[in-house]
Amino acid sequence: MTKFIKPLEINPEVLEKTVKRCRERGIIIPTFAQQRDPELIPPKIQEKLPSIGLWDVHPLNLFRITWKNDIKTGLFNGVNFIELPSSLTGVKARIVGLIGKYFPTGAHKVGAAFGCLVPRLVTGQFDPTSQKAVWPSTGNYCRGGAFDCALLACDAIAILPEEMSRERFDWLREIGTKEIIATPGSESNVKEIYDKCWELKRERGNQIVIFNQFDEFGNCIWHYEITGPAIEEVFEKLKSPRSRFAAYVSATGSAGTIGAGDYLRKKFPLLKVGASEALQCPTLFLNGFGAHRIEGIGDKHVPWIHNVRNTDVVIAIDDEYPMRLLRLFNEEKGKELLIKEGVPEHVVASLPLLGISSISNLISSIKLARFFELDERDIVFTIFTDSAEMYLSRIKELREERGEYSERDALVDFHHFLQGIKTDWIKELGYWDRKALHNLKYFTWVEQQGKTVEELNHLWSPDFWEEVFSQVPEWDRLITEFNSRTGLI
């Protein structure tokens, strides 16, 4: 088939059991094309969706794994996004964020989980009738995986650091996840998650299948195929004759979301792709390490699926900034101050759609806009991964630690931690800078996780990524055949 990617292997026996399970549970699997363009979803499925809640554990909610959910009608509309004005950001450039809140589970990571799981389902490489799915994560990815497993009536094992927000653990329990493993540390303690995966593999063997978002290409493929075109669609809607697609900014995390930049580069060759991380753990910026409070962007390593050759800029964010702005955007005194400073009320009302990592992405976008002196013609895109709903306990903790939020607090946070954002801790990458980041993968993936040097060298080839992102038509063909076998369409 290709030089780098092995042909898909079909396990007929397992595939037949999976078809039977999906037939019994009424599960129809959407194609990637349908998630990209929900207008392609069969009318008989669309007719049923308005009566199903967006976050309900219902098989048809697989068709809502898209950026285009219309929460008013229960059907689909354009891409969900917010454009934040200069009165808030303090920069001339237009900053636009896609909204993750309106996915099932309330976070876009359910798409990454779908991208990793479905190719295994439709080829018989995962047996939902006998195997457990392991979802190593720093939060939202394992929630997406648990959601998919709940639909399939198969057992999920969620692995996430013990210091993640209480809401994540509560949500996993509510959805019926039987095994929730809390590993030591915070979101930067990814190796501890990997260690637990190896331990489970030794103990349980073929009883489990590990869907590791950090090395599963289905993660970045989903964003290449779904998130990239969604951003392009918003740009076409917002642009004027003089507009420029200036940049795409994403936290690195598992490096799935930043994969949309590979798609966007083809469409807009002059854009800057910015990779954001925590200053307290500056892995890309300084080969550094540490712990931080920007939940969900696990680090201390370069993910296997991060095409660092396509990264132009690294931006490190002091985690105090998103924690301050979390209060500014959600406390009453903060909202009042923003309106007094001229931020439109409808914008202020939308700010709780930004969780901690979303706010970090906003800060990174502002830094990039200042660094490159972008103006009114430039549009910077980023992702608002989840909402403040997942961090209400953090707001409560900050209130207990620092006292009630006052107008003075809001003034300081607005003028210093938002309007006063500077261009420190931002680095433009040259060819050899990118090669150095690529070489960092050796220490995690070859020395620790069983990859080979040959595989690592493949990752540096642009042809490798062309092949990786070319798999979706074949996947969609297999999904269509699978659905045909269930007889549900």
C-alpha positions in Angstrom: 0.0 0.0 0.0 2.6 2.6 1.1 6.2 3.0 2.1 5.7 3.7 5.8 2.2 2.6 6.8 1.4 -1.1 7.1 -1.8 -2.3 5.4 -4.8 -2.7 7.7 -5.2 -6.3 9.0 -8.7 -7.6 9.3 -9.6 -10.1 12.1 -12.8 -11.7 10.7 -13.7 -13.5 13.8 -13.5 -10.5 16.1 -15.1 -8.3 13.4 -18.2 -10.5 13.3 -18.6 -10.3 17.1 -18.3 -6.5 16.9 -20.8 -6.3 14.2 -23.2 -8.4 16.3 -22.6 -6.1 19.4 -23.3 -3.0 17.4 -26.4 -4.5 15.8 -27.8 -5.4 19.2 -27.1 -2.0 20.7 -28.2 0.0 17.6 -24.8 1.5 17.0 -24.2 3.1 13.7 -20.6 4.5 13.2 -20.3 7.8 11.5 -17.7 8.3 8.8 -15.1 10.9 9.1 -16.7 12.6 6.2 -20.0 12.9 8.1 -18.3 14.3 11.2 -16.6 16.9 8.9 -19.9 17.7 7.1 -23.0 16.6 9.1 -25.2 17.3 6.1 -24.0 13.9 4.8 -25.6 12.2 7.8 -28.7 10.1 6.6 -32.0 12.0 7.1 -33.5 9.2 9.2 -30.7 9.7 11.8 -31.0 13.5 11.7 -34.7 13.2 12.4 -34.0 11.4 15.7 -31.3 13.7 17.1 -33.5 16.6 18.4 -35.0 14.2 21.0 -31.6 13.1 22.3 -29.6 15.3 24.7 -26.2 16.4 23.6 -24.5 14.7 26.5 -26.7 11.6 26.7 -25.1 8.2 26.5 -26.9 7.3 23.3 -25.5 5.6 20.2 -26.6 8.3 17.9 -24.5 10.9 19.7 -21.6 9.5 17.8 -22.9 11.6 15.0 -22.5 14.7 17.2 -18.7 14.2 17.4 -18.4 17.4 15.2 -17.7 21.1 15.6 -21.1 21.9 14.1 -23.6 20.9 16.8 -26.5 23.4 17.0 -27.5 23.3 20.7 -30.8 25.1 20.0 -32.2 22.7 17.4 -30.4 19.5 18.3 -29.2 19.3 14.7 -26.3 21.0 13.0 -25.3 24.5 11.9 -22.0 26.2 11.2 -18.8 25.7 13.2 -19.1 26.8 16.9 -16.6 29.5 17.5 -16.0 32.8 19.4 -14.2 35.8 18.1 -12.7 37.8 21.0 -12.4 41.6 20.5 -9.4 43.8 21.0 -11.2 45.4 24.0 -10.6 42.0 25.7 -7.3 40.8 24.1 -5.5 44.1 23.8 -4.1 43.3 20.4 -5.1 44.4 16.9 -5.2 40.9 15.4 -8.5 39.0 15.4 -8.4 36.0 17.7 -10.9 33.2 17.1 -11.4 30.1 19.1 -13.4 27.0 18.2 -15.6 25.8 21.1 -15.1 22.4 22.5 -18.0 22.6 25.0 -20.6 21.6 22.5 -19.3 18.1 21.9 -20.7 15.1 23.7 -18.8 15.0 27.1 -18.3 18.8 26.8 -14.8 18.6 25.3 -13.4 18.0 21.8 -11.2 15.1 23.0 -14.1 12.7 22.3 -13.1 13.2 18.7 -9.6 12.1 19.4 -10.9 9.0 21.2 -13.1 8.2 18.2 -10.2 8.5 15.8 -8.2 6.0 17.9 -10.9 3.5 18.5 -12.9 3.2 15.3 -10.2 1.9 13.0 -9.6 -0.9 15.5 -13.4 -1.6 15.7 -14.0 -1.9 12.0 -11.0 -4.1 11.4 -11.5 -6.5 14.3 -8.4 -5.3 16.2 -10.4 -4.6 19.3 -13.1 -6.9 20.7 -15.7 -5.0 22.7 -17.2 -8.3 23.9 -14.1 -9.5 25.7 -11.4 -6.8 25.9 -11.2 -3.7 28.0 -10.1 -0.4 26.5 -7.4 1.5 28.4 -7.4 5.2 28.0 -4.2 6.9 29.3 -4.9 10.6 29.7 -4.5 13.8 31.5 -8.2 14.3 31.7 -10.6 14.8 28.8 -9.3 12.0 26.5 -10.1 9.3 28.9 -13.6 10.9 29.3 -14.1 10.6 25.6 -12.9 7.0 25.6 -15.2 6.2 28.5 -18.1 7.7 26.6 -17.4 5.6 23.5 -17.1 2.5 25.7 -20.4 3.2 27.4 -22.1 3.2 24.1 -20.5 -0.1 23.2 -21.3 -1.7 26.5 -17.6 -2.6 26.9 -15.4 -1.8 29.9 -13.2 1.2 30.0 -10.1 1.7 32.1 -9.4 5.4 32.6 -5.9 6.5 33.7 -5.3 10.0 34.7 -3.1 11.9 37.3 -4.5 12.1 40.8 -4.2 15.9 41.0 -6.6 16.5 38.1 -9.8 18.4 38.9 -12.4 16.6 40.9 -15.0 17.1 38.2 -13.2 14.8 35.8 -13.2 11.9 38.4 -16.9 12.6 39.2 -17.9 12.5 35.6 -16.1 9.2 35.0 -17.9 7.6 37.9 -21.3 9.0 36.8 -20.9 7.5 33.3 -20.3 4.1 34.9 -16.5 3.7 34.4 -15.6 0.7 36.5 -11.9 1.2 36.7 -10.4 4.7 37.3 -6.7 4.6 38.0 -5.2 7.8 39.6 -1.5 7.9 38.9 1.0 10.0 41.0 1.4 13.7 40.3 -0.2 16.3 38.0 -0.8 16.7 34.3 3.0 16.9 33.7 3.5 13.4 35.1 2.9 11.5 31.8 5.6 8.9 32.3 3.8 7.6 35.4 0.8 7.1 33.1 2.9 5.1 30.7 4.3 3.0 33.5 0.8 2.1 34.6 0.0 1.0 31.0 3.0 -1.3 30.9 2.0 -2.7 34.3 -1.5 -3.4 33.1 -0.1 -5.0 29.9 2.1 -7.3 31.9 -0.7 -8.3 34.2 -3.6 -8.7 31.8 -2.0 -9.3 28.4 -4.6 -9.6 25.6 -7.5 -8.8 28.0 -6.9 -5.1 27.3 -6.1 -2.9 24.4 -4.3 0.4 25.2 -5.4 3.4 23.2 -2.5 5.7 23.9 -3.4 9.2 22.5 0.3 10.2 22.6 1.3 7.6 19.9 -2.0 6.7 18.2 -2.1 8.5 14.8 -5.9 8.3 14.8 -5.7 11.2 17.3 -3.9 13.7 15.0 -5.7 12.3 11.9 -9.1 13.1 13.4 -8.0 16.8 13.9 -6.4 16.9 10.5 -9.6 15.7 8.9 -12.2 17.4 11.1 -10.7 20.3 13.0 -8.5 21.7 10.2 -11.4 22.0 7.7 -13.6 23.5 10.4 -11.1 26.3 11.0 -10.8 26.8 7.3 -14.6 27.2 7.1 -14.6 29.8 9.8 -11.8 31.8 8.1 -13.8 31.8 4.8 -16.8 33.1 6.7 -14.9 35.9 8.6 -12.4 37.1 6.1 -12.4 40.3 4.2 -10.6 40.9 0.9 -7.5 42.0 2.8 -7.6 39.3 5.6 -4.6 37.0 6.2 -4.7 33.6 7.9 -1.8 34.5 10.2 -1.5 31.6 12.7 -2.9 28.5 14.3 -2.0 28.1 18.0 -2.5 24.9 20.0 -1.2 23.5 23.3 1.0 20.5 22.6 -0.6 18.0 25.1 -0.9 14.8 23.2 -0.2 16.6 19.9 -3.5 15.6 18.4 -5.1 19.0 18.2 -1.9 20.6 16.8 -2.2 18.1 13.9 -4.9 20.4 12.4 -1.9 22.7 11.6 -0.7 20.1 9.0 -4.0 20.5 7.1 -4.0 24.3 7.4 -0.4 24.5 6.2 -1.5 23.0 2.9 -4.3 25.6 2.5 -2.3 28.6 3.9 1.4 28.0 3.4 2.5 31.3 5.1 0.7 30.7 8.4 2.6 30.3 11.7 1.9 27.1 13.7 2.4 27.8 17.4 2.9 25.1 20.0 2.0 26.2 23.6 3.1 24.7 26.9 3.5 25.6 30.5 6.5 27.7 31.6 6.7 25.6 34.7 7.4 22.6 32.5 9.2 24.0 29.4 9.9 20.8 27.6 9.9 22.3 24.0 11.3 25.6 25.1 14.2 24.5 27.3 14.1 20.7 27.4 12.8 21.4 30.8 10.6 19.7 33.4 8.4 20.4 36.3 4.8 20.5 37.5 2.1 23.1 36.5 -1.6 23.9 36.8 -2.7 24.1 33.2 -4.7 20.9 33.3 -4.9 18.6 30.3 -1.6 19.4 28.4 0.6 16.6 29.7 4.3 17.1 29.0 7.9 16.3 30.0 8.2 14.6 26.6 7.5 15.2 22.9 4.5 13.1 21.8 5.2 10.5 19.1 2.5 12.0 16.9 3.7 15.6 17.0 5.0 16.5 13.6 7.5 19.0 15.0 8.8 19.8 11.5 5.5 21.7 11.0 5.9 23.8 14.2 7.1 27.4 13.7 6.9 28.8 17.2 7.1 27.6 20.8 5.2 29.6 23.5 5.6 29.0 27.2 2.8 30.3 29.5 3.2 31.0 33.2 0.4 29.0 34.8 -0.5 31.9 37.1 -1.9 33.7 34.1 -4.7 31.2 33.2 -5.5 30.8 36.9 -6.0 34.5 37.3 -8.0 34.8 34.2 -10.2 31.8 35.2 -11.4 34.0 38.1 -11.6 37.2 36.0 -13.9 35.4 33.5 -16.1 33.6 36.0 -16.3 35.7 39.2 -19.1 38.4 39.3 -16.6 41.2 40.1 -14.5 40.1 37.1 -17.5 40.1 34.7 -18.6 43.6 36.0 -15.1 45.0 35.5 -14.8 43.6 31.9 -18.1 45.3 30.9 -17.0 48.5 32.6 -13.7 48.3 30.5 -15.7 48.1 27.3 -15.9 44.4 26.6 -19.3 43.7 25.0 -21.8 41.9 27.4 -22.4 39.0 25.0 -18.6 38.4 24.9 -18.4 38.4 28.7 -21.3 36.0 28.9 -19.5 33.6 26.6 -16.2 33.5 28.6 -17.2 30.6 30.9 -16.9 28.5 27.7 -13.1 28.7 28.3 -11.6 26.3 30.7 -8.0 26.5 32.0 -6.2 25.1 28.9 -8.5 27.2 26.7 -7.4 30.3 28.5 -3.8 29.3 28.1 -4.4 28.9 24.4 -5.9 32.5 24.4 -2.8 33.8 26.2 -0.5 32.0 23.7 -2.4 33.6 20.8 -2.1 37.0 22.3 1.7 36.5 22.8 2.1 35.4 19.2 0.1 38.3 17.9 2.3 40.7 19.8 5.5 39.0 18.9 4.9 39.1 15.1 3.2 42.6 15.3 0.0 41.4 13.7 -2.6 43.9 12.8 -6.3 44.1 11.9 -5.9 42.1 8.7 -4.5 39.1 10.6 -6.7 36.3 12.0 -5.2 33.9 14.6 -7.1 30.7 15.3 -6.9 28.5 18.4 -9.0 25.9 20.3 -11.1 26.4 23.4 -10.9 22.7 24.3 -13.4 22.6 27.2 -15.3 25.0 29.5 -15.0 26.3 33.0 -17.6 23.7 34.0 -14.8 21.2 34.5 -12.9 23.6 36.8 -15.5 25.0 39.2 -13.7 23.2 42.1 -10.5 25.1 41.1 -12.4 28.4 41.3 -13.6 27.4 44.8 -10.1 26.4 45.8 -8.7 29.8 44.6 -11.4 31.6 46.5 -10.6 29.7 49.7 -6.9 30.3 49.2 -6.9 34.0 48.2 -10.2 35.3 49.5 -13.3 36.7 47.9 -12.7 38.2 44.4 -12.8 42.0 44.6 -12.9 44.8 42.0 -9.2 45.5 42.8 -8.4 41.9 42.0 -10.3 42.2 38.7 -8.4 45.4 37.8 -5.0 43.8 38.4 -5.9 40.7 36.5 -7.4 42.6 33.5 -4.6 45.1 33.1 -1.6 43.0 34.1 -2.5 39.4 33.3 -4.6 40.1 30.2 -4.0 43.4 28.6 -0.4 43.4 29.9 0.6 40.1 28.3 4.2 40.4 26.9 6.3 38.6 24.3 8.6 36.9 26.8 9.0 33.1 26.6 8.3 32.8 22.9 10.8 31.3 20.5 10.7 31.1 16.7 12.1 27.8 15.5 14.6 27.2 12.7 15.2 24.0 10.9 17.8 22.7 13.4 15.6 23.8 16.3 12.9 21.5 15.0 15.3 18.7 14.4 16.4 19.0 18.0 12.8 18.7 19.2 12.4 15.7 17.0 15.5 14.0 18.4 14.1 14.5 22.0 11.5 11.8 21.1 14.3 9.2 21.3 14.6 9.3 25.0 10.9 8.7 25.7 9.9 6.5 22.8 13.0 4.5 21.9 14.6 4.1 25.3 11.4 3.7 27.3 8.4 2.8 25.1 9.7 0.2 22.7 9.9 2.2 19.4 12.8 1.8 17.0 15.3 4.2 15.7 14.1 3.4 12.2 10.6 4.3 13.1 11.9 7.6 14.7 13.7 8.5 11.5 10.6 7.9 9.5 8.8 10.6 11.5 11.2 13.2 10.2 10.1 12.5 6.6 7.3 14.7 5.1 6.3 11.7 3.0 5.6 9.8 6.3 3.0 12.4 7.3 1.5 12.5 3.8 0.8 8.7 4.2 -0.5 9.0 7.7 -3.1 11.6 6.7 -4.1 9.8 3.6 -5.7 6.8 5.4 -9.1 8.3 6.0 -10.8 7.3 2.7 -9.9 3.7 3.4 -11.2 4.0 7.0 -14.5 5.5 5.7 -14.8 2.7 3.3 -14.4 0.2 6.1 -16.9 2.1 8.3 -19.5 2.0 5.5 -19.0 -1.7 5.0 -19.3 -2.3 8.8 -22.6 -0.3 9.0 -23.9 -2.3 6.0 -23.2 -5.5 7.9 -25.1 -4.4 10.9 -28.2 -3.7 8.8 -29.1 -0.6 10.8 -29.0 1.9 7.9 
